[in-house]
Amino acid sequence: MKRALFLCLGLLAPALPACAQTVVDGSDKAATPFVKTTLKALSHKYAGTPTHFRQIATHKVDDKQSVCGQISLENSKSPDASSYIPFGATEGQDNIIVFEPRTIPAALDFREVNSWINRGADLEDLEEMGCVPEGSYRAYSDTLNKVLQKRKNSS
């Protein structure tokens, strides 16, 4: 019976996604269980690519621990510095926020407006957590509003 179980597990193991994670700058040295759980959850979320983390820091927000850092999803052993994107999570909340910055185009299709607004909400949440510099959301919002104003004037 044990042999059959080991055989089944041996056959299934290659089908399970690997969730390797690497902290490139050693900023996880004093990682709490919450931080470790957050990094593991991000690795599972992006299981198709190797995850690299850096600049991991924790602090308190409203008496709850928050973790901030940067993640790279570049399929490389040493990702380019520009490939890192900010993430953040707060203890007791289910969602981990990852902001994938993209340049706002000069014109937006009406069907795309909501996705750009939602992306900005993620940036606003990260700013409230202290994971991105203050004013990041305002700059994003101002740029998006200029594009939307242009659309109103040209219609």
HUPENOR-V50401 format. One record per residue. RES is the residue in one letter. SS is DSSP state (@ for helix, = for strand, . for the rest). PSI is psi in degrees with one decimal (NA if undefined). NEAR is the number of other ideal C-beta (glycine too) atoms within 10 Angstrom. Layout:
((RES,SS,PSI,NEAR) (RES,SS,PSI,NEAR))
//
This chain:
((M,.,-43.3,5) (K,@,-39.0,6) (R,@,-41.5,7) (A,@,-40.4,8) (L,@,-46.4,9) (F,@,-38.0,10) (L,@,-45.2,10) (C,@,-45.5,10) (L,@,-38.5,10) (G,@,-35.4,9) (L,@,-32.1,9) (L,@,-29.5,9) (A,@,-44.2,9) (P,.,-23.2,7) (A,.,-17.7,6) (L,.,139.3,9) (P,.,139.2,9) (A,.,139.0,10) (C,.,61.4,16) (A,.,142.2,10) (Q,=,147.4,17) (T,=,131.8,16) (V,=,109.7,18) (V,.,-22.4,16) (D,.,7.4,13) (G,.,15.5,8) (S,.,1.4,17) (D,.,14.4,19) (K,.,-42.2,8) (A,.,39.7,8) (A,.,133.0,16) (T,.,167.3,13) (P,@,-36.4,8) (F,@,-42.7,17) (V,@,-45.8,22) (K,@,-40.8,13) (T,@,-40.3,15) (T,@,-47.0,26) (L,@,-40.0,25) (K,@,-41.5,13) (A,@,-40.0,15) (L,@,-38.8,21) (S,@,-38.5,20) (H,@,-39.2,12) (K,@,-39.0,14) (Y,.,47.8,16) (A,.,-19.5,14) (G,.,-15.3,9) (T,.,153.8,13) (P,.,137.1,19) (T,=,132.5,22) (H,=,132.9,22) (F,=,155.7,23) (R,=,167.1,18) (Q,=,44.6,15) (I,=,128.1,22) (A,=,148.5,13) (T,=,152.9,17) (H,=,170.9,11) (K,=,135.8,11) (V,=,115.9,15) (D,.,47.0,8) (D,.,18.2,6) (K,=,146.1,11) (Q,=,133.2,16) (S,=,146.2,22) (V,=,135.7,25) (C,=,156.2,22) (G,=,-168.6,24) (Q,=,144.7,20) (I,=,141.1,25) (S,=,135.2,22) (L,.,13.6,18) (E,.,132.2,15) (N,.,76.7,10) (S,.,153.2,12) (K,.,-31.5,9) (S,.,90.6,10) (P,.,151.4,19) (D,.,144.5,9) (A,@,-31.9,9) (S,@,-9.3,8) (S,@,-6.9,14) (Y,=,136.6,19) (I,=,149.2,13) (P,=,148.2,23) (F,=,162.3,25) (G,=,154.7,25) (A,=,150.5,25) (T,=,134.1,23) (E,.,134.9,18) (G,.,-6.0,9) (Q,.,145.7,12) (D,.,-27.8,7) (N,.,143.4,11) (I,.,129.4,17) (I,=,127.4,20) (V,=,124.9,18) (F,.,115.6,23) (E,.,97.5,11) (P,.,132.6,12) (R,.,146.5,8) (T,.,129.4,6) (I,.,127.1,16) (P,.,163.1,10) (A,.,-26.3,8) (A,.,143.8,11) (L,.,138.5,16) (D,.,140.5,8) (F,@,-35.6,9) (R,@,-15.8,7) (E,@,-10.6,11) (V,@,-45.6,14) (N,@,-38.2,9) (S,@,-35.2,10) (W,@,-36.8,17) (I,@,-43.4,12) (N,@,-37.8,9) (R,@,-40.8,17) (G,@,-34.8,19) (A,@,-37.3,13) (D,@,-42.0,19) (L,@,-39.9,21) (E,@,-43.0,18) (D,@,-42.7,18) (L,@,-36.4,22) (E,@,-41.5,20) (E,@,-31.8,17) (M,@,-13.5,20) (G,.,21.7,15) (C,.,-18.9,26) (V,.,158.8,20) (P,.,145.0,11) (E,.,135.5,9) (G,.,-8.6,10) (S,@,-45.4,18) (Y,@,-40.7,20) (R,@,-43.8,12) (A,@,-43.8,11) (Y,@,-48.3,21) (S,@,-42.4,15) (D,@,-43.4,10) (T,@,-44.6,14) (L,@,-41.8,17) (N,@,-36.9,11) (K,@,-42.1,12) (V,@,-42.6,15) (L,@,-35.9,17) (Q,@,-41.5,10) (K,@,-39.1,13) (R,@,-42.1,14) (K,@,-40.0,7) (N,@,-32.0,7) (S,@,-12.3,7) (S,.,NA,6))
//
